[in-house]
Amino acid sequence: MLHGLVDLHCHSGPNPFPRRFDHAEAARDGERLRMRAILVKSHHHNTVMDLLAMGDRLRRTPTRVFGGIALNNQVGGINPFAVELSLRMGGKAVWFPTVSSARHIAYHHAGGGFPKSTVELSTELVEIRGADGDLVPAARRVLDLVRESGALVTGGHMDPGRVLQLFTEARARGVERMLVSHPNFVVGADHAQCLELVRLGAYVEHETSMYDPEVRNVRWGPEVLMEWIERIGPERTVLASDLGQDGRPLPADSFARVGAALLDLGLPEKDLRRMVRTNPAYLLGLDE
């Protein structure tokens, strides 16, 4: 059932946050489910360069691994030059501010349970809006680079209003692949707000780590995930792991547990396949 799945949200290392495995080890673990591909994410650096350095190891596994760049402080925020490098070296995704977004900073300071870095890192707000409320020119340039490369753009950890503004501009500029991650964690988007994003062409990503009973302090049961799928529709839903952190389950095991729970709740097999295979494969451009 899960063979050929594509994980769009893997937090393998190297990384300032403690990680259970590196990118090549993530690919090897993915072989257990015959994963087709993995997208590896760091909040702090361009993961494409990691993958190029690990090329010899990555070529030993049939699971393909792709990288991208998150627009936080450590890459200069909304930095078109860093995005250009990442995409032209093979990057497949641009995450707008995650740990440097206002929403994340407020959530983390309120005790949101986010991992702590193993090294001291400075954090400042990265804003996509100018004083006039419009997107800053650098954000527009980033969107143009995404369109030119056919890459995926995500709203990061920004609030629903900023994600809507970003995706509205992205669609106007011809960006085809847009994704909002864990809407009910940090981002704080409800069903209606996500449906508005879907109407712009976006997909909604839910992470097995939020619903896996083997994750310490799991946030919700599978019934909550099932309700999201029913409200948004499997046609626009993606399941990813958001795993790789030290002390957490392996992605392959988490996919298996959460997938089985959804089937037990009555989710049709074809819908599960669509959310773990078809939709994420499209967002990575694997069949082009």
C-alpha angles and dihedrals in degrees: 000000000000098000110124095024122156119218110207096182116051121150101200123151165310091068141134087243115074110266132195095218143357127250096270092049089050089056092050091050089050090061088075088071094031088244112197097208146347130209110210120208135196123183089211113041149018105277093197090081091053090055094049089053091049094047097120092053095042093053089063093070129061091220107098119221125206133184142199144170135271115211101230132130096281093065095040098269115258092014116163091187092059090045091050091053093048096048096043091050090056105281118159104190144041117199113200113220115324114161090015095053120108090239093054095044091053092045094048094048089051090059100268094167097243118159120267121237120248088222130045111264130181118232128202132165116270109205126197093193128076126217089275092057094248124119112276114251091248090060090053090050090051090053090051090053090050091051093048092053098039090235130154121260122200133190092234112203095324123133120265094258094057093043090052091049092048095047093046089056091042092055091046088054094050102258108157105186118062130159137184114203128214095343093189094049119071093325092069099206119156129210095271093050091049092050088054089055091047089056087059089055100265129141125221118228124205122188125225089218089070092056104030112111090209090065112093111248092008109199105217143004122247090260089073091052091048090054091052091051091050093049098044098030129236089258089073101028127098127192116211133163108234085200138128096098119134112266096020131107124274113263094240092056093046093051089051094051097044093041091053091048091053092049089050088055090056103265108156114245091235090058092051090050090050093052097047100033119016102038099044091043088057092048090054092045092235096152098049 
